[in-house]
């Protein structure tokens, strides 16, 4: 199971309690924090990810997105005819 836990500036996605990624609006900060993660934990997490699991997760997200309320339609851009 993947869960998120927040640090002051970023989110650590983890499998069990092993952090395997860093997310932050500041890309530099996220990259520097990611360098401090345990490489063995990241590898172990990656080895448990299969194509079947990835596809199932993708389909689950698509299904969830389809059920979400849609925002009001935005005005469409139209091309002006060339004169």
DSSP file (Angstrom, degrees, kcal/mol; ACC not computed):
  #  RESIDUE AA STRUCTURE BP1 BP2  ACC     N-H-->O    O-->H-N    N-H-->O    O-->H-N    TCO  KAPPA ALPHA  PHI   PSI    X-CA   Y-CA   Z-CA
    1    1 A X              0   0    0      0, 0.0    15,-1.4     0, 0.0     2,-0.5   0.000 360.0 360.0 360.0 135.7    0.0    0.0    0.0
    2    2 A X  E     +A   15   0A   0     13,-0.2     2,-0.3    11,-0.0    13,-0.2  -0.854 360.0 171.8-100.7 130.9    1.3    3.4   -0.9
    3    3 A X  E     -A   14   0A   0     11,-2.0    11,-2.5    -2,-0.5     2,-0.4  -0.937  24.2-129.1-134.6 159.8    0.7    6.3    1.5
    4    4 A X  E     -A   13   0A   0     -2,-0.3     2,-0.4     9,-0.2     9,-0.2  -0.875  17.7-175.7-111.5 141.3    1.8    9.8    1.8
    5    5 A X  E     -A   12   0A   0      7,-1.7     7,-2.6    -2,-0.4     2,-0.3  -1.000  22.3-129.8-132.6 137.2    3.4   11.6    4.7
    6    6 A X  E     -A   11   0A   0     -2,-0.4     2,-0.2     5,-0.2     5,-0.2  -0.645  16.3-169.8 -92.8 140.0    4.2   15.2    4.7
    7    7 A X        -     0   0    0      3,-3.0     3,-0.0    -2,-0.3     5,-0.0  -0.644  52.3 -85.9-105.6 174.8    7.5   16.9    5.7
    8    8 A X  S    S+     0   0    0     -2,-0.2     3,-0.0     1,-0.2    -2,-0.0   0.844 123.3  15.3 -54.2 -35.7    7.5   20.7    6.1
    9    9 A X  S    S+     0   0    0      1,-0.1    16,-0.3    20,-0.0     2,-0.3   0.537 125.5  29.3-117.3  -8.3    8.3   21.3    2.4
   10   10 A X        -     0   0    0     14,-0.1    -3,-3.0    15,-0.1     2,-0.5  -0.882  66.8-113.3-147.3 173.8    7.5   18.0    0.5
   11   11 A X  E     -AB   6  23A   0     12,-1.7    12,-1.5    -2,-0.3     2,-0.7  -0.957  21.7-152.0-114.0 131.9    5.5   14.8    0.4
   12   12 A X  E     -AB   5  22A   0     -7,-2.6    -7,-1.7    -2,-0.5     2,-0.4  -0.914   7.8-153.0-103.7 114.8    7.2   11.5    0.8
   13   13 A X  E     -AB   4  21A   0     -2,-0.7     7,-3.1     8,-0.5     8,-0.6  -0.734  25.7-174.4 -83.1 133.5    5.4    8.7   -1.0
   14   14 A X  E     -AB   3  19A   0    -11,-2.5   -11,-2.0    -2,-0.4     2,-0.6  -0.949  34.1-142.8-136.1 152.0    6.1    5.5    0.8
   15   15 A X  E >  S-AB   2  18A   0      3,-1.8     3,-2.4    -2,-0.4     2,-0.4  -0.968  90.1 -32.8-106.4 121.9    5.6    1.7    0.6
   16   16 A X  T 3  S-     0   0    0    -15,-1.4   -13,-0.2    -2,-0.6    -2,-0.1  -0.558 127.8 -36.1  60.0-118.7    5.0    0.6    4.1
   17   17 A X  T 3  S+     0   0    0     -2,-0.4     2,-0.7     2,-0.1    -1,-0.3   0.238 112.9 109.4-116.2  13.9    7.2    3.1    6.0
   18   18 A X  E <   -B   15   0A   0     -3,-2.4    -3,-1.8    23,-0.1     2,-0.2  -0.801  64.7-138.2 -93.6 111.5   10.0    3.3    3.4
   19   19 A X  E     +B   14   0A   0     -2,-0.7    19,-0.3    -5,-0.2    -5,-0.2  -0.466  27.6 171.5 -68.7 135.0   10.0    6.6    1.7
   20   20 A X  E     +     0   0A   0     -7,-3.1     2,-0.3     1,-0.2    -6,-0.2   0.324  55.7  22.3-128.6   7.1   10.7    6.2   -2.1
   21   21 A X  E     -B   13   0A   0     -8,-0.6    -8,-0.5     2,-0.0     2,-0.4  -0.986  56.4-140.3-164.2 163.5   10.1    9.7   -3.6
   22   22 A X  E     -B   12   0A   0     -2,-0.3     2,-0.4   -10,-0.2   -10,-0.2  -1.000  14.2-171.6-133.0 133.6   10.0   13.4   -2.9
   23   23 A X  E     +B   11   0A   0    -12,-1.5   -12,-1.7    -2,-0.4     2,-0.3  -0.979  17.2 151.3-123.1 137.6    7.5   15.9   -4.4
   24   24 A X        -     0   0    0     -2,-0.4   -14,-0.1   -14,-0.2     6,-0.1  -0.969  52.5-123.4-160.0 147.8    7.8   19.6   -4.0
   25   25 A X  S    S+     0   0    0    -16,-0.3     2,-0.9    -2,-0.3     3,-0.1   0.791 105.7  71.5 -64.2 -25.6    6.8   22.7   -5.9
   26   26 A X  S  > S-     0   0    0    -17,-0.2     4,-2.3     1,-0.2     5,-0.2  -0.823  73.3-164.1 -91.8 104.1   10.5   23.6   -5.8
   27   27 A X  H  > S+     0   0    0     -2,-0.9     4,-2.5     1,-0.2     5,-0.2   0.865  86.7  54.8 -60.0 -38.5   12.0   21.1   -8.2
   28   28 A X  H  > S+     0   0    0      1,-0.2     4,-2.5     2,-0.2    -1,-0.2   0.939 109.2  47.0 -60.7 -47.0   15.5   21.8   -6.9
   29   29 A X  H  > S+     0   0    0      1,-0.2     4,-2.6     2,-0.2     5,-0.2   0.916 111.8  50.9 -61.2 -44.2   14.5   21.1   -3.3
   30   30 A X  H  X S+     0   0    0     -4,-2.3     4,-2.2     1,-0.2    -1,-0.2   0.912 111.4  48.1 -61.1 -42.6   12.7   17.8   -4.3
   31   31 A X  H  X S+     0   0    0     -4,-2.5     4,-1.5     2,-0.2    -2,-0.2   0.921 112.3  48.0 -65.0 -43.9   15.8   16.6   -6.2
   32   32 A X  H  < S+     0   0    0     -4,-2.5     4,-0.4     1,-0.2    -1,-0.2   0.894 113.5  47.5 -65.3 -38.7   18.1   17.4   -3.4
   33   33 A X  H >< S+     0   0    0     -4,-2.6     3,-1.3     1,-0.2     4,-0.3   0.873 107.1  57.4 -68.4 -35.7   15.8   15.6   -0.9
   34   34 A X  H >< S+     0   0    0     -4,-2.2     3,-1.5     1,-0.3    -1,-0.2   0.835  96.7  63.1 -64.3 -31.5   15.5   12.6   -3.2
   35   35 A X  T 3< S+     0   0    0     -4,-1.5    -1,-0.3     1,-0.3    -2,-0.2   0.726  98.7  56.6 -64.6 -19.8   19.3   12.2   -3.2
   36   36 A X  T <  S+     0   0    0     -3,-1.3    -1,-0.3    -4,-0.4    -2,-0.2   0.533  84.0 107.9 -89.3  -6.6   19.0   11.5    0.6
   37   37 A X  S <  S-     0   0    0     -3,-1.5     2,-0.5    -4,-0.3   -17,-0.1  -0.348  84.3 -98.6 -70.5 152.3   16.6    8.6    0.2
   38   38 A X     >  -     0   0    0    -19,-0.3     4,-1.9     1,-0.2     3,-0.2  -0.608  27.3-152.1 -72.5 118.5   17.8    5.1    0.8
   39   39 A X  H  > S+     0   0    0     -2,-0.5     4,-2.5     1,-0.2     5,-0.2   0.839  94.2  57.0 -62.9 -34.1   18.6    3.6   -2.6
   40   40 A X  H  > S+     0   0    0      2,-0.2     4,-2.6     1,-0.2    -1,-0.2   0.905 106.4  49.0 -64.3 -41.8   17.8    0.0   -1.4
   41   41 A X  H  > S+     0   0    0      2,-0.2     4,-2.4     1,-0.2    -2,-0.2   0.916 112.0  49.3 -62.5 -43.1   14.3    1.1   -0.3
   42   42 A X  H  X S+     0   0    0     -4,-1.9     4,-2.4     2,-0.2    -2,-0.2   0.914 112.6  47.4 -63.1 -42.8   13.7    2.7   -3.7
   43   43 A X  H  X S+     0   0    0     -4,-2.5     4,-2.5     2,-0.2    -2,-0.2   0.929 111.2  50.4 -64.7 -45.6   14.9   -0.4   -5.5
   44   44 A X  H  X S+     0   0    0     -4,-2.6     4,-1.0     1,-0.2    -2,-0.2   0.912 111.9  48.3 -59.1 -43.0   12.8   -2.8   -3.4
   45   45 A X  H >X S+     0   0    0     -4,-2.4     3,-0.7     1,-0.2     4,-0.5   0.932 111.8  49.3 -62.0 -46.3    9.7   -0.7   -4.0
   46   46 A X  H >< S+     0   0    0     -4,-2.4     3,-1.1     1,-0.2    -2,-0.2   0.869 105.5  57.2 -62.9 -37.4   10.4   -0.6   -7.8
   47   47 A X  H 3< S+     0   0    0     -4,-2.5    -1,-0.2     1,-0.3    -2,-0.2   0.760 102.9  55.3 -67.2 -23.4   10.9   -4.4   -7.9
   48   48 A X  H << S+     0   0    0     -4,-1.0     2,-0.6    -3,-0.7    -1,-0.3   0.613  88.1  93.6 -83.4 -11.8    7.4   -4.9   -6.5
   49   49 A X    <<  -     0   0    0     -3,-1.1     2,-0.2    -4,-0.5     3,-0.0  -0.720  57.4-178.2 -84.7 121.4    5.9   -2.8   -9.3
   50   50 A X     >  -     0   0    0     -2,-0.6     4,-2.5     1,-0.1     5,-0.2  -0.709  41.7-110.1-112.3 166.9    4.7   -4.9  -12.2
   51   51 A X  H  > S+     0   0    0     -2,-0.2     4,-2.8     1,-0.2     5,-0.2   0.892 120.8  53.8 -61.0 -38.9    3.1   -4.0  -15.5
   52   52 A X  H  > S+     0   0    0      2,-0.2     4,-2.5     1,-0.2    -1,-0.2   0.921 109.7  46.3 -62.3 -43.8   -0.2   -5.5  -14.2
   53   53 A X  H  > S+     0   0    0      2,-0.2     4,-2.5     1,-0.2    -2,-0.2   0.907 113.2  49.9 -65.0 -41.5   -0.1   -3.4  -11.1
   54   54 A X  H  X S+     0   0    0     -4,-2.5     4,-2.4     2,-0.2    -2,-0.2   0.922 112.5  46.7 -62.8 -44.5    0.7   -0.3  -13.1
   55   55 A X  H  X S+     0   0    0     -4,-2.8     4,-2.7     2,-0.2     5,-0.2   0.914 112.8  49.5 -64.4 -43.0   -2.1   -1.0  -15.6
   56   56 A X  H  X S+     0   0    0     -4,-2.5     4,-2.2    -5,-0.2    -2,-0.2   0.908 111.9  48.5 -62.8 -41.9   -4.6   -1.7  -12.7
   57   57 A X  H  X S+     0   0    0     -4,-2.5     4,-2.1     2,-0.2    -1,-0.2   0.910 111.6  50.1 -64.6 -42.3   -3.6    1.6  -11.0
   58   58 A X  H  X S+     0   0    0     -4,-2.4     4,-2.4     1,-0.2    -2,-0.2   0.939 111.7  47.4 -60.6 -48.3   -4.0    3.5  -14.2
   59   59 A X  H  X S+     0   0    0     -4,-2.7     4,-2.6     1,-0.2    -1,-0.2   0.874 109.8  53.8 -63.2 -37.1   -7.4    2.1  -14.9
   60   60 A X  H  X S+     0   0    0     -4,-2.2     4,-2.3    -5,-0.2    -1,-0.2   0.916 110.3  46.7 -62.6 -42.6   -8.5    2.8  -11.3
   61   61 A X  H  X S+     0   0    0     -4,-2.1     4,-2.6     2,-0.2    -2,-0.2   0.893 111.9  50.5 -67.5 -39.3   -7.4    6.5  -11.7
   62   62 A X  H  X S+     0   0    0     -4,-2.4     4,-2.3     2,-0.2    -2,-0.2   0.929 111.4  48.5 -63.4 -44.6   -9.2    6.8  -15.0
   63   63 A X  H  X S+     0   0    0     -4,-2.6     4,-1.3     1,-0.2    -2,-0.2   0.914 112.5  48.4 -61.5 -43.8  -12.4    5.3  -13.5
   64   64 A X  H  X S+     0   0    0     -4,-2.3     4,-0.9     1,-0.2     3,-0.3   0.913 111.5  50.0 -62.7 -43.0  -12.2    7.7  -10.6
   65   65 A X  H  < S+     0   0    0     -4,-2.6     3,-0.5     1,-0.2    -2,-0.2   0.873 107.4  54.2 -64.8 -36.7  -11.6   10.7  -12.9
   66   66 A X  H  < S+     0   0    0     -4,-2.3    -1,-0.2     1,-0.2    -2,-0.2   0.811 108.7  49.2 -67.6 -28.7  -14.6    9.7  -15.0
   67   67 A X  H  < S+     0   0    0     -4,-1.3    -1,-0.2    -3,-0.3    -2,-0.2   0.655  91.0 100.3 -83.6 -16.5  -16.9    9.7  -11.9
   68   68 A X  S  < S-     0   0    0     -4,-0.9     2,-0.1    -3,-0.5    -3,-0.0  -0.372  88.0 -96.6 -70.6 147.4  -15.7   13.1  -10.7
   69   69 A X        -     0   0    0      1,-0.1     2,-0.3    -2,-0.1    -1,-0.1  -0.381  41.9-125.4 -62.5 140.9  -17.9   16.1  -11.4
   70   70 A X        -     0   0    0     -4,-0.1     3,-0.1    -3,-0.1    -1,-0.1  -0.658  19.7-114.5 -90.9 144.5  -16.8   17.9  -14.5
   71   71 A X        -     0   0    0     -2,-0.3     3,-0.1     1,-0.1    -1,-0.1  -0.338  47.9 -81.7 -69.6 157.7  -16.0   21.6  -14.5
   72   72 A X        -     0   0    0      1,-0.1    -1,-0.1    -2,-0.0     2,-0.1  -0.284  58.6 -93.7 -59.2 147.0  -18.2   23.9  -16.5
   73   73 A X        -     0   0    0     -3,-0.1     2,-0.2     1,-0.1    -1,-0.1  -0.388  39.4-133.1 -67.0 134.4  -17.3   24.0  -20.1
   74   74 A X        -     0   0    0     -2,-0.1    -1,-0.1     1,-0.1     2,-0.1  -0.544  31.7 -90.7 -84.9 152.7  -14.9   26.8  -21.1
   75   75 A X        -     0   0    0     -2,-0.2     2,-0.2     1,-0.1    -1,-0.1  -0.388  47.5-123.0 -60.6 136.4  -15.5   28.9  -24.2
   76   76 A X        -     0   0    0     -2,-0.1     2,-0.3     1,-0.1    -1,-0.1  -0.579  17.7-117.7 -85.0 146.1  -13.9   27.4  -27.2
   77   77 A X        -     0   0    0     -2,-0.2     2,-0.4     0, 0.0    -1,-0.1  -0.615  31.3-161.3 -77.7 138.5  -11.3   29.3  -29.2
   78   78 A X        -     0   0    0     -2,-0.3     2,-0.3     0, 0.0     0, 0.0  -0.947  16.1-121.7-122.5 145.5  -12.4   29.9  -32.7
   79   79 A X        -     0   0    0     -2,-0.4     2,-0.4     1,-0.0     3,-0.0  -0.646  24.0-127.6 -83.6 139.5  -10.2   30.8  -35.7
   80   80 A X        -     0   0    0     -2,-0.3     2,-0.1     1,-0.1     3,-0.1  -0.693  31.9-106.2 -84.5 139.8  -11.0   33.9  -37.5
   81   81 A X        -     0   0    0     -2,-0.4     2,-0.2     1,-0.1    -1,-0.1  -0.379  37.6-107.1 -64.5 140.3  -11.4   33.4  -41.2
   82   82 A X              0   0    0      1,-0.1    -1,-0.1    -2,-0.1    -3,-0.0  -0.461 360.0 360.0 -68.1 138.5   -8.5   34.8  -43.3
   83   83 A X              0   0    0     -2,-0.2    -1,-0.1    -3,-0.1    -2,-0.1   0.432 360.0 360.0 -94.8 360.0   -9.3   38.0  -45.1
